[in-house]
Amino acid sequence: MALALNIPTYLTLLRIALIPLLTIVFYLPWENANIACTLIFLLAGFTDWLDGYLARKMKLETQFGAFLDPVADKLMVAVVLVLLVQQINSPYLAIPAAIIIGREITIASLREWMAEIGKRAHVQVSSLGKWKTSAQMLAIGFFLYHDDLFGLPVMELGYGLLYIAAVLTLWSMIQYLHAAFAAINSQSPPTEG
């Protein structure tokens, strides 16, 4: 079975290719590496928006693209959070990062399990997930840049947004788990008492 590659899929693949580039730039002993990393991360975010827009506008949505797009997003977030935790070395960053990464693993596993039992539709992306994603992407961008900008305390804003993202992450995970277990229980045979 051949994979149909189109412009949105190539943009998603570009986003994945930006991950090692961002990692290399992150470790360069260069004064402006933080700016370059932030720009790479912003480019990745733009390709995320653009691939979805083009897929819908040009009717180029594919099953492979629907699979690959969230994988690219989760890879980028997980890798950058690991880089930041290693660099900043603080429990105040490690804890929300662990919550975010742990949630992604849990929900990905839940979706796979629900697909195996024919109930994948019960664990779809919610609007809460989009708010969570927006907060964590902004937080990561602030952490990558990390210098104050126009008098704004960028790192403090990053921490605030990351904690908001972590709370939304837990909340959305609870919603996913509740929906999944409700779907499973609704089909369960009655128990004898």
C-alpha angles and dihedrals in degrees: 000000000000120000115236106228118194138162096282091049092049088052089052090049088050088055090054090047090053090063097075090040091054090046092053093047090046090063098041112117090232127131094227098041090112091057092047091049091049091050092049090049091049090050089052090050091049092051088051091056094040097050091052093045094049093044091055098037096046094034091240098138112142135178090242091052091048088053098042099046098066090040090057091048094049093046092052093048095045095047094047093046090052090049091049094047090051092049100042095035097198131135087221088068099031095057098055090039090054090048092051095045092042091051092051091052091046095049094043089052091045092052091050091049092046090051090052091055093043098252102104092127090067093067103052126147111279131206088251088061090056091053089048091051092048092051094048094046092051090046092050091048090053092048092050092050093039098167120107110261124205089341093308115133096234097183093049090050088049092053092047093050092044091054090048088050091049092052091047088046092056092043094050091046090054089050092050092048092047092050092047095049092044089053092049094046093048089063097040117112114247114270121236115242 
